[in-house]
Amino acid sequence: MSKPSRLRRILSAIWNGITRVRLALSNILFLLLLVLIYFVYMGGGEEPPPEKAALLLNPMGTVVDQRSQVDPLAALLVEPTPAEHEVLLRDVIDAIDYARDDPAVSALVMELDQLLYVGLSRVQEIAVALEEFKASGKPVVAVGDFYTQGQYLLASYADTVIVHPYGGVALEGFSSYRNYFRDALEKLSVNVHVFKAGDFKSIAEAFLRDDMSPAEKEITERWLQVLWGQYAAAVEAQRDLVPGSINDYVNNYVGGLAAAGGDTAALALEAGLVDELLNRDEANDFLVETVGASNEEGLYEAFAFESYVKRKRPHPLLPVAGERVAVITAEGDIVPGDQPPGTIGGESLARLLRDTAESEGVAAIVLRVNTGGGSVFASEVIRQQLLATRAKGIPVVVSMGAIAASGGYYIAAQADEIWATPATITGSIGVFAAIPTFENLLERMGIYTDGVGTTELAGSLRLDRPLNPQVAEALASGVAFSYRQFIELVAEGRDMTPEQVDGLAQGRIWSAPDALDKGLIDGLGSLRDAIAAAAARADLESYEVEYVAEPLSPRELFLQQLAERTGALGLGQGTGLHGALANWLAPVADAFSELASLRDPRHLYVRCLECGLIR
């Protein structure tokens, strides 16, 4: 038998080597997968809890009613930043509630430096839990380097507010500013065709004016003043300040700071906004004494609230037995079809309502609404399913979050009851259609459009052609029809005449107290109050509360667990440059996001853009 040639032996050796490397890599990947599965479902290295500690409330990023869908691969490979991180409002409240009655928790400490946005409405709900915690006799301490306006509102509920000697408290008031594009569109030769029903449906102003109209300024200033009044009153009550103190602090800030020699921390202390000026070591010593325990590094002992609430809360896969009130969250833009969490899909939310109503033991449903609206078609799909749920004898109560306007009010109007927080923005009952065309811009570039069609409407919605007058007339008719439908369904749901509703509609935005006075909502209160109202309507004396979400496949559940685990690790917090760029580009990102959300099949929208502009 002849020996194989030298070339053949070399090629065979190379092939064998490749095979060994391939097998080794496969085995390594398999082992990594096993480790990953253990890490997601079993591991995480949870240490035994300390016998005595503070509950550490240190939310990073934005507090939301429902988290947006997270790409687990991105969570693994990209450093998370506060700008991208979301914290569930329910987690914050539940952690405080559990800690109130937990003998191992001796205090509550708020570290709020990485909290980017929470909002007045959500703070009002968190404040209820904080007040109950304080009533248990346990102290609450807030410690921070420099409090922003949102951070400080939450911090003001503490018994003791500590700030760094080089820090301060930055308050400025509420505002609503937006960009206006008429002149820019004219220079770019872009035509935006807007059709609206509602004299105060101010979305058209952004395309047709260079400034806010006097009528819009009047109504916007009204609800802004209501919200700012609530903010100032809350801080003054918590800090035992005389009424008007917060406005004096803001309006006389420059003079006060000059009198304090430019020392922002000293100014905050003199104004009664903080209690102690302590550096990091001094603050830690204060907290060790308050909590009564420290760890091996000499830092005050604490339970991080997100891991604490997961430890205390029943496992999400365990079924909820007995009669119960189901809570469904609807947060984000309203768009047609199936949508992931953080966006309200007409089909997905309707299906969730239907499936929940058919679940054994569900006696009532609370729909938590936090949206400025969106597609008319998707909103109607959701409303019809809400009516079908009520027709089965299951009460539906709406709990409005920070914003439940336009499409948000559309899907809420025919619920059995509507509750809102005192800081909710609602109303904006109106309809619009908007279509841009670019034929003039293209002509300036020497590009022309021509051709033939089989009917007078063929090709009429091309953005490179002038808007067909028949299409314009059809859109105007569609807007008028949808507005009449909106008025009529509100009238039916709120037991009013269409004329009464029209007097409150026309796109007007209302603060919750004004909406209550006008009969657009039934009560002011938190999600907890809405749950109690739903239970009362179902004649439930004893019940469980179940938070319902779209069921996940095993693959989706694995990816969600993976994303949550990687987020919980805190694998870095991004660079300052990344965060700064995100802030600078936020208006552009918001504009593109808004355009991407306009997906109604008839190009008709019940959307309140200005509702999300409070800063």
N, C-alpha and C positions, 0 to 999 in steps of 0.2 A: 504494500500500500504506500503510495507516494505521499510525501509531506506536503501540506498546503504551502503555497507560495508565501514569500515574505510579505508582500503587499496585502495578501488575504489575512495573514496573521495580525498585521497592524490594524486593518479595518475591523477585524473581529474583536481585538482588544479595545479599540475605541468604542465599539458598539456595546460591549460588556460594561465598560466604564459608564457610559451614558445610562444603561439600564440600572446599574447600582445607584447612581445619583438620583435617577427618577424614583426608584423605590424608597431611597432614603428620604427624599423630599415628601413623598406621599405619606410615609410613616410620621414624619415630623408634623405635616399639616393635619393628619388624623389626630395626633396627640394634642396639638394646639386646639383643635375643635372640641375634643373632650374637655380640656381645661376651660375653654370658653363656655361650654354648656354648664359645667359645674359652677363657674364664676357667675353666670347669669341667674341660674335657678337655685343654686345651693350656697354658693360661696359669697365672696365680698369681704371676707375677713372681719365680720362683725365682732367687736370686742364686747365682753360682758359689760353691762351698764354699771356706772358707779353707784354707790349706795346713796350719795347725796350730790346734787348738781343743780345748776340753773338750766332752764330751757333757753337755748340760744336761738333767737329769732334774727337770722342774718340772710334775708332773701337777696338773691343776686339777679339782676335784670328786671323783668317786667312781671307784675302780678296779673294773672289772667283767670278767667272762669274756666277756660278749656285750653290745654296746650295744643300748639300746632304740631303737625306731624314732623318727626325728626328723622333724618336720614342717618341710620346707625353707622354707616361707613364714614360719613362726614364726622360723626361724633367721635369715631376712633382716630381719624387721621388729621382732623383740623382742631386747633386749639379753640375751646369755647371762650366766648367773651360775654360780659354782662349784657351787651346789646342783643345777643342771640338767645340768651337763657330766659326761660319762662318758669314762673312759680305759680302753682295752683292756689287760688284764694282759699279753696276748701282745705288744703293742707295747712295753711297758716292758721285758720280758725280752729280746725280740729286739734292741732298740736297744742294750742293754748287751752282748749277745753279739757283735753286729756291731762295736761300738766296741772290744771287747777286742783284736781282731786288726787294727784299722784304724790304720796308722801315722800318719794325720793326727790321731788322737785322742790327746791327751797326758794327759788326766785325766778324771775324772767328778765333776761338781758336782751336788749335790742341793739344790734350792730348793723347800721343801715347804710354804710358808706357805698356799698355796691348795688343798692336799690335804685334803679333808674326811673321806674314809673310805677305808681300804684293807683293814683287817682282818688279824688274825694269820695266818690261813691263806694269804692272798695274799702277805704279806711273807715268809713262809717259802719261797715259790717264787721270789720276787724275790731273796731272800738267796743262793740258790744261784748265780745269775748274778753277783751282786755279789762273792761270794767268788772266783769264777773270774776276774773282772776284776781284783781286787786281786792275785791270784796272777801276773798278767802283769807286775807291777811298776809299774803306773800308779796314781797316788794317787787316793783318793776323799775328797771334802770335802763336808760338809753345812753349809749356812748358812741361818739362819732368824732371824726376829724373836722368836717365842715358840712353842715346840714343844708341840703337843697330844700326847696319849698315842700315838695312831696314827702321827703324823708322827715322833715321837721313836724309835719302834721301828725304822723304816726308817733314820733318821739315825744310829742307834747302830752301823750297819755301816760307817760312814765311818771313814777313818783319822784325820780331824780333824773335830771338831764345833764349829762357830762359832755363837754366839748374840749378839744385840744386848745391850749393857750394860743396857738397860731391859727386856730380855726374861726368859726363864726356861724351865723345863720343867715342864709340868703333868701329873703322873701321879696316878691315883686308884684304879686297879684295875678289874676287870670286875664288872658287875652285870646282873641280869635283873629288871626291874620291869615291871608291866603294870597296867592299870586293871581294876577289878572293879565290876560293874554291878548286883548283886542288889538293893541298896537303891534305886538310881535307877530300875531297872525296876519295882520294886514301887510307888514313888511315882508313876511315870508310868502305872501300870496296864497294863504291857506284859508279856505272858507269852511266855517263851522256852522252847520244848520241845526238850530236848537228849536224844539217845540216843547212847550211846557203848559201845564195846567196848575194854576196857583200863583197868585200875584207875588207871594213871598218865596217861591221856589227859586232860591237864589243861585242855583247851579249855573243858570244861564249868564249871570253877571260875569263870571270868570272869563267867558268868551266874548261877551258883548260890551264890556266896560273896561276901563282902566282903574277903577276904584270901586269901593263899596257904596251902594246907593244909600241915601239918607234913610229910607224906610227900613232897609236891612240893618243899618247901624242901630236904629232905634230898637228893633226887636232883639238883635244880638246882645246889645248892651243890657237889656232887661234880664235875660237869663244868666249872663255872666255875673251881673251884680248879685243875683240871688245866690249863685254858687259861692262867690267870694264872701258874701255875708255869712254863709254857713261855715266856711273855712275860718274866718276871723272869729266868729262866735265860739266855735269849738276850741280854738287855741286859747282864747281869753278865759273860757270857763275852766279849762284844764290847768292853766297857769295862774289862775286867780288874778287876772288882770282886769282893769276897768274897761268897760266897753269903749271901743275906739282906739285902744292901745296898738293894735296891729296896723291899722291904717296910719297912725302917727309914726310908727317905726319905719314903715315903707316910705311914706311921703316925705319924711324928714331924715332919711337915711344919710344923705350926704352931709348935712349939717351935724347930725349926731356923731357920725364917724370922725369928722374933723375935730369935734369937741373931745372925742376919745383918743385923739392923737393918732388916728389911723388904725387903732387896735380893734379889729372886728370882733374878736372874742370878748374883749372888755365891754364893747357896746351891747352885745347880746346878753351879757351878765347884768349890766346896768338896766337893760330893758325888761329884765325878768324872764327872758326866754330860756335861759339855762341856769343851772344851780351850781355847777362846779367847773373850774378850768383846770384840767388835769392832763399831764402828758401820759404816754402809754404806760409807763411803769406805775405811775401814781394811780391811774385808772384801774390797772390790774390789782393793785393792793386794795383799793376801795372795793372792788368786786369780790376779791377773795374773802374779805371780811363780811360782805353782804351775803354771799352765797354760803359761806361757812365751810368751804372745801376747795382744795387746789390739787392739781395733778403733779406728776413727777417733775415737770418742768417749772413748777411754781406758778403756773397760770391758773386762773379760776376754773373750776370744774364745770363742764357744761355738756348738755345733750344738744347736738345740732337738730333743728326742728324737723327737717325733711326725713332724716333717718329715724328720729324719735316717733314721728307719726306713722311711719311704715311699721315700726315695731309694735305700736299700740293698736293700730287699726286691724280689724279682721281681714284675713286673706281675701283678695278680690275674687278668687275663683270659688270661694265657698258660697253656696246659694243662700239667699236671704229667705227665711221661712216666714209663714204667717201673712196676715194682711199688711200691706205696706203702701207707702206713698213713693212713687217712682219720680226721680228728678232727671230730666233730660236737658242737656245744655246745648244752646244754639248760639254760637259765637262766630263772628266774622262776616264777610260779604255773602250776600244771598245770591247764589248762581244756580243754573239748572244742572240736573244730573246728580251723579254720585260724587261726593267730595270728601276729602280727608278731614280729620279734626282741625279746627281753626278756621274752617270755611263752612258755610251752611249750604249744603246741597239740597235742592228741592226734592229729589227722589230719595236721597239717603235719610234726610230728616223725616220725611213722610213715612218711609218704611219703618224707621225706628219708633215713631209714634204708634203705628199700626201694630207692630210686633209687641211693643210694651203693653198696649191695651189688651192684647190677647193673652198675655202671660197670666198664669194662675196666681191669684193673691194680690194682684195690683188693683187697689181700690180707688186710687186717684193719681193724677199726674201733675207735676209742676214743671212747666217749661221755662227754663231760665234763658232769657233773651238778652243778648248783648250785641247789637248790630245797628249800623246806620242804614241798612237796607241793601237793595240791589235789584235783581231781575223781578219784574212784575209776574212773569210766568211762574218762576220758581216759588215766589211768595204765595201765589194762588194755589199751587199744588199743596203746599204746607197747610194753608188755611182750610182747604177742603178736607184734609186728613184730620185736622183738629176738630172740625165739625162732625166727622164720622166717628171720632173717639167719643165725643160728648153724646152722640146719638146712641151709643152703646150703654149709656148710663154711667160713664166714668167721668167725674168732674176733671176739668182742666183749668188750673190756675197758672197765670203767667207771673213770673218774678223778673222784673226789669233790672238789668245791671246798670252800668254807667251810661249806656246809650241804647235806646230802643225806639228809634225814630224811623219815619218813612216806611220802608219795608218791614222794619222791626215792629212798628205799630200795626201794620197791615196784618201780620200773622197773629198779633195779640188781641186785636179788637173784639173778636167774638169768643174769647175765653169766658169761663164762668166768672172769674175775678181777675183783676190786674193789680199787682202790687209793684211799687217802685221804691228805690231808696230815695231819701230826700234830695240827693244830688243827681238823680237820673235826668237825662235829657231825652225828651220824647216829642211826639207830634210829627211835624214836617209832613203833613198829609198833602201830598201832591204827586204829580207824575211828570216825567220829561222824556224826551227822545233827543239824541244828539248824534249827528253824522258829519264827520269832516270830509271835505273833498279837496283834491290837490291839483285840479286841472290848470289853475293859473300858475302855480309853482312850476309845474312841468313845462308849461308853455314858455316860461322865462328861461328854462334850460334847453329849449328847442325840441321838446318832446310833445307830440300830439297824439290824440287818440281818435280813431275812426273805425268804422266797420258797419255791419248790418245785423239786424235781429229779426226774429219771426213775429214779434208783437211790439206794441208801443212801450211795454215795460221791460222787454228783454235787455239785460245788461244795465238796467237803470240804477243799480246799487254799486256799480264800480266806483271806487274812490278817485279814479283818474278822469271822471266825467262830471259835468255839472249835474246837480241834483234834479232829477226829472220832476217837473211841476206836479204831475199826477202822484208821484211818490210822496212829495212834500204834503200834498193835500191828504193823502192816506195816513201819513204819520200824524198829522194834526188831528184827524178824526179819531185815530187810535188813542192818542193821548187824552182827548176829551172824553172818549168812552171809558177808558180805564179810570180817569178821575171820578166820573159819575159812579162807577162801580165801587171805588174806594169810599166815596162819601156814603153810599147806600149801605155798604157792609158795616161801616162804623156806626151809622145811625141805628141799624138793627142790633148790633152788638151792645151799644151803650144806651139803648132805649131813648133815642133822640129823634128829632125830625131831620131830614136831609138839610133843611135850611139852617138848623142849629149847628150841625156839623160843619157846613160850609163856612159859617161865620168863625169857626175855630180852625179851619183848615187853611187852604190857600198857600200851603207850604210853611206855615208859621211853626217855629220851634218853641216848645214850652219847657220850662223847668218843672220838676215833679210837683212842687207845691202849687204852681199855677194850673198844672194839668189836673190835679185833684180838685181844685176849686172849680174848674170848668167841666168836671164830670168825665174826663177822658180816662182816669184811673180810679181805683176803689180805695186804695190805702197806701200809706207810706210805711215802709218797713223793709226788713232784710229777707234773704232767702228763707231763713228760719220762720219768719212770720208767714210767708207764702205757703210753706209746707204745713204749718198749723191750720191755715185757712182751708187748704185742700183736704186735710184730714177731717176738719169739721164738716165740710160739705159731704164727705163720704160717711159721716156718722161714726168715725173711728175714735174710740177712747184709748185704745192701746194699739200701737203700730210701729213698724220698722220703716226706716228710710233707705231706699235703694237708689244709688247713682248709676244710671243706665248709659251705656255707650254702645256703639256698633260692635257686634261680636267679631272677634279677631280669629283668623285662621291660625293653626299652630305656627306657621312660618311668620305671620305678622306679630303674633305674641312673642316669639323668640326675638325678633328684631326690635320690638318695643322694649322688652326687658334689657336687651343689649344696649340700646340707646340710653335708657334710664341709668343703667349701671355705669356706663362710661361717663355720663354727665355727673353722676354722684361722686365720681372719683376726683373731680376738680382738676383735670389734667391741664393745668395752666389756665390763664385767663386772657390770653391774647396780648397783643402789643398795644401800647398807647396810640401808635400811629394807626393801627387797624380801627380802633374805636373812634379816633378823631375823624378818619375818612368816612366811617359809617355815619357819623353825625352830620358832616358837611354834605354828604350826598343824600341824606334822608329825604329832602323835598323832591329830588329827581326820582328816587326809588318809589316814593309814595305816588307820584304822578304816573309812572309806568304801571305800578300795581293797580291803580284805579282804572287805567285803560284796559288792563288785562281782565278785570272783573266784569266788564260790560259785555255780557254774553247772552243777553236775552234774545230768543229767536225772532221777536217782533221789534227789537230795538227799543223797548219801552222799559223804563226804570222807575222804581220808587226808592230813591237814594238821597241821603242827607250827607253831603260832603262836609259842610261846615261844622257838623256835630263833632267831628274828630279833630278839630283844630285847637282845642283848649290847651294852652300851655302857660 
